[in-house]
Amino acid sequence: MVANASTTAIASARPEMTAALMDETGLDDDVLRELVHRFYDRVRADPVLAPIFAARITDWAPHLDRMVAFLSSVTLMTGRYHGRPVPKHAPLRLGSAHFDRWLALFRTAARYVCTPAGAEHVIARAERIARSLHMACTDACMAPGDIPVLRSAAAE
């Protein structure tokens, strides 16, 4: 299913920028909500990721709303999300396999829900977020004084 561009206004701290991004990508609140719900439906059924989420989230509605606001902020520059994701993720001891699986599920959901331009846009941001969170999680697990082993994007 590919979403159609919406003419619906979206609450934004940068309305002109948000409107331009919506026009370019076909993304809006409805598309982002569908993407987040479809993605987390898959996460909750995934043997690698489901146990991590099940151990921490019992009430999914607030989490999904928070993730829609987060995705709106990073993809449409709305400024709706005001959380701190790194402190929530850093202590979880997540490895490359977790982030690879998370990205695979996200890419599949994005390509199903979004226009091609919208999927490309959200996937690029998800990849940057995954890299940042992976580095933060890796750093949190290191002993004081350890030097991280950095891999180039080409090696992945």
Order of alpha helices (4+ residues) and beta strands (2+ residues): alpha-alpha-alpha-alpha-alpha-alpha-alpha
